[in-house]
Amino acid sequence: MRIPRIYHPEPLVAHGEIALSEDAANHVGRVLRMNQGQLIQLFDGSNQVFDAEIVRVDKKSVLVKLAEGVEQNLESPLDLHLGQVISRGEKMEFTIQKSIELGVSIITPLFSERCGVKLDGERLTKKLQQWQKIAIAACEQCGRNKIPEVRDAMSLEVWCAEQDDSLKLNLHPRAQQSINTLPLPVNKVRLLIGPEGGLSSDEIAMTSGYGFTDILLGPRVLRTETTALTAITALQVRFGDLG
């Protein structure tokens, strides 16, 4: 059986004994039904991985003993910040999961004019917590040892107005440039993906005013979740670590 990879939310110290978090203990003890003496692998977001042996399992807790930590950096050289207008149903969860597998560093959920999702207050807080759990699970699955941040949701314009030294890209069906024609080198990208109905003409003009470059992915119209993953993959092939 493949050794399970488990995220631990607090810093890990070699050769110590720790109790797994409640979610992790439930997964290891009740879902996987693991027992004393079996091995798991822990990571805490520091790019280190720790082999660990289960010392004790009971109904509500799992105690493990840590071995020496080993640095294991699987992060892309491309620092990629995804601004994704919130999509309906499971599409947003799918986009978050797969974009993290593809190496995205930060995800910011966005509200735009044509965003078909209405979230606020407690509902939004719960969604953000769920999306961060999906990010953690994606890292456990794909081998990443740093957890990308799912930021608080914000308006499209507030996100576009944030200042950094990224190359800012917006997908547009009538753009003249493609990812393959962007000049080298590029090591930091802010990628905007609009809603299922696309950005309005005013929003497109606004993004241009904040320094975003319109790029074209290809001749076909893609769904929002397909657009995000296609663009991320193309960027990682050209500027990152997919080849």
C-alpha positions in Angstrom: 0.0 0.0 0.0 1.2 3.5 -0.8 2.3 5.4 2.3 -0.3 8.0 3.1 0.8 11.7 2.9 -0.7 13.8 5.7 -0.6 17.6 6.2 0.1 18.8 9.8 -0.9 22.4 10.5 1.9 23.0 13.0 5.7 22.9 12.6 7.1 19.5 12.9 10.3 18.6 14.9 12.4 15.6 14.1 12.3 12.6 16.5 9.4 14.0 18.5 6.0 12.5 19.2 2.9 14.4 18.1 -0.9 13.8 17.9 -2.4 14.2 14.5 -5.0 16.9 13.9 -8.6 15.8 14.3 -9.2 15.5 10.5 -6.0 13.6 10.0 -6.6 11.3 12.9 -10.1 10.5 11.6 -8.7 9.8 8.1 -5.8 7.6 9.4 -7.7 5.8 12.1 -11.3 5.4 10.8 -11.0 5.7 7.0 -7.7 4.0 6.4 -8.0 1.8 9.5 -4.2 2.0 10.1 -2.7 0.5 13.3 0.3 0.8 15.6 3.6 0.2 13.8 2.4 1.4 10.4 4.1 4.3 8.5 2.8 7.6 7.2 4.5 10.6 5.8 3.9 14.1 7.3 4.6 17.6 5.9 3.9 21.0 7.5 4.2 23.4 4.6 8.0 24.1 5.1 9.1 22.0 2.2 10.2 19.2 4.5 8.9 15.7 4.6 8.9 13.5 7.7 8.5 9.8 7.8 6.4 8.8 10.9 5.5 5.6 12.7 2.1 5.2 14.4 2.6 4.8 18.1 -1.0 4.6 19.3 -4.4 4.7 17.8 -7.6 5.1 19.7 -11.2 6.3 19.0 -10.4 10.0 18.8 -6.6 10.4 18.4 -3.5 9.0 16.6 -0.1 9.5 18.1 3.0 9.2 15.8 6.8 9.4 16.2 8.7 11.4 13.7 11.9 10.5 11.9 14.4 13.0 10.5 13.0 15.7 8.2 14.1 15.7 4.5 13.8 18.8 2.3 11.8 18.0 -0.8 11.0 21.0 -3.1 8.5 20.3 -5.8 7.5 23.9 -6.4 7.5 25.4 -9.9 10.0 28.1 -10.7 7.0 30.0 -12.1 5.2 32.0 -9.4 1.6 31.8 -10.6 -1.2 33.7 -9.0 -4.7 32.6 -10.3 -7.5 35.1 -10.1 -10.6 33.0 -10.8 -14.1 34.4 -11.0 -16.2 32.1 -8.8 -17.9 29.4 -10.9 -21.0 27.4 -10.0 -21.3 24.1 -8.2 -18.4 21.8 -8.3 -16.6 23.6 -11.0 -14.8 25.9 -8.6 -13.7 23.0 -6.5 -12.4 21.2 -9.6 -10.5 24.3 -10.7 -8.8 24.7 -7.3 -7.9 21.1 -7.1 -6.4 20.8 -10.6 -4.7 24.2 -10.6 -2.8 23.2 -7.5 -1.8 19.9 -9.0 -0.4 22.0 -11.9 1.7 24.2 -9.6 -0.3 27.4 -8.9 1.1 29.4 -6.0 -1.9 31.5 -4.9 -5.6 31.4 -5.8 -7.9 34.4 -5.3 -11.7 33.8 -5.8 -13.3 36.8 -7.5 -16.7 38.4 -8.0 -17.4 40.1 -11.4 -20.5 41.5 -13.1 -21.5 38.2 -14.7 -20.5 36.0 -11.8 -23.5 33.6 -11.3 -22.6 32.8 -7.7 -24.0 34.8 -4.8 -22.0 34.2 -1.6 -21.6 36.4 1.5 -21.3 36.2 5.2 -21.2 32.8 6.8 -21.8 31.0 3.5 -18.7 32.6 2.0 -16.6 31.8 5.1 -17.6 28.2 4.9 -16.8 28.1 1.2 -13.4 29.5 1.7 -12.7 27.0 4.4 -13.8 24.2 2.1 -11.6 25.5 -0.7 -8.6 25.6 1.5 -9.2 22.0 2.6 -9.4 21.1 -1.1 -6.0 22.8 -1.6 -4.5 20.8 1.3 -5.9 17.5 -0.1 -4.5 18.3 -3.5 -1.1 18.8 -2.1 -1.3 15.5 -0.1 -2.2 13.7 -3.4 0.3 15.4 -5.8 3.3 15.5 -3.6 3.7 19.3 -3.0 5.0 20.2 0.4 3.9 23.8 0.4 0.3 24.7 0.7 -0.9 27.3 -1.8 -3.0 30.0 -0.2 -6.7 30.4 -1.1 -7.2 34.1 -0.3 -10.3 35.8 0.8 -12.7 36.5 -2.1 -12.7 40.1 -3.5 -14.1 42.1 -6.4 -12.4 41.8 -9.8 -11.3 45.5 -9.8 -9.8 45.3 -6.3 -7.7 42.3 -7.4 -6.7 43.9 -10.7 -5.6 47.1 -8.9 -3.2 45.2 -6.5 0.4 46.2 -7.3 3.1 43.7 -7.8 5.8 42.9 -10.4 3.9 40.1 -12.1 3.2 39.8 -15.8 -0.6 40.3 -15.8 -2.6 38.2 -18.3 -6.3 38.1 -19.3 -7.7 35.5 -21.6 -9.6 37.2 -24.5 -11.0 35.5 -27.7 -9.9 38.4 -30.0 -6.4 38.9 -28.5 -3.5 39.2 -30.9 -0.9 37.5 -28.6 -0.6 33.9 -27.4 1.4 32.5 -24.5 4.0 31.2 -27.0 4.6 34.7 -28.2 5.2 36.3 -24.8 8.8 37.4 -24.4 11.2 35.5 -22.1 12.0 35.4 -19.3 8.9 35.3 -17.1 9.0 34.1 -13.5 5.9 35.6 -12.0 2.4 35.7 -13.5 -1.0 37.0 -12.4 -3.6 35.1 -14.5 -7.2 36.3 -14.7 -9.9 33.8 -15.6 -13.4 35.2 -16.1 -16.8 33.7 -15.4 -18.9 31.4 -17.6 -20.4 34.4 -19.4 -17.1 36.1 -19.9 -16.0 39.5 -18.7 -18.1 42.5 -19.7 -16.6 45.1 -22.2 -16.2 47.6 -19.3 -14.3 45.0 -17.3 -12.0 44.1 -20.2 -11.3 47.8 -20.6 -10.7 48.1 -16.8 -8.2 45.2 -16.9 -6.3 46.9 -19.7 -6.1 50.1 -17.6 -4.4 48.1 -14.8 -1.8 46.7 -17.1 -3.2 43.3 -18.1 -2.2 41.9 -21.5 -4.9 40.1 -23.5 -3.9 36.7 -24.7 -5.5 34.1 -26.9 -5.5 30.3 -26.1 -6.8 29.0 -29.4 -9.7 29.1 -31.9 -12.2 27.3 -29.8 -14.4 28.6 -27.0 -13.5 26.9 -23.7 -15.5 26.6 -20.5 -14.2 28.6 -17.6 -12.7 25.5 -15.8 -11.1 24.3 -19.1 -9.7 27.7 -19.7 -8.0 27.9 -16.3 -6.3 24.6 -16.6 -5.3 25.0 -20.2 -3.8 28.4 -19.6 -1.9 27.2 -16.5 -0.6 24.2 -18.3 0.6 26.3 -21.3 2.3 28.8 -18.9 4.0 25.9 -17.0 5.3 24.4 -20.3 6.7 27.7 -21.5 8.0 29.3 -18.2 7.7 26.6 -15.5 8.5 22.9 -15.0 6.2 21.0 -17.3 7.9 19.8 -20.4 
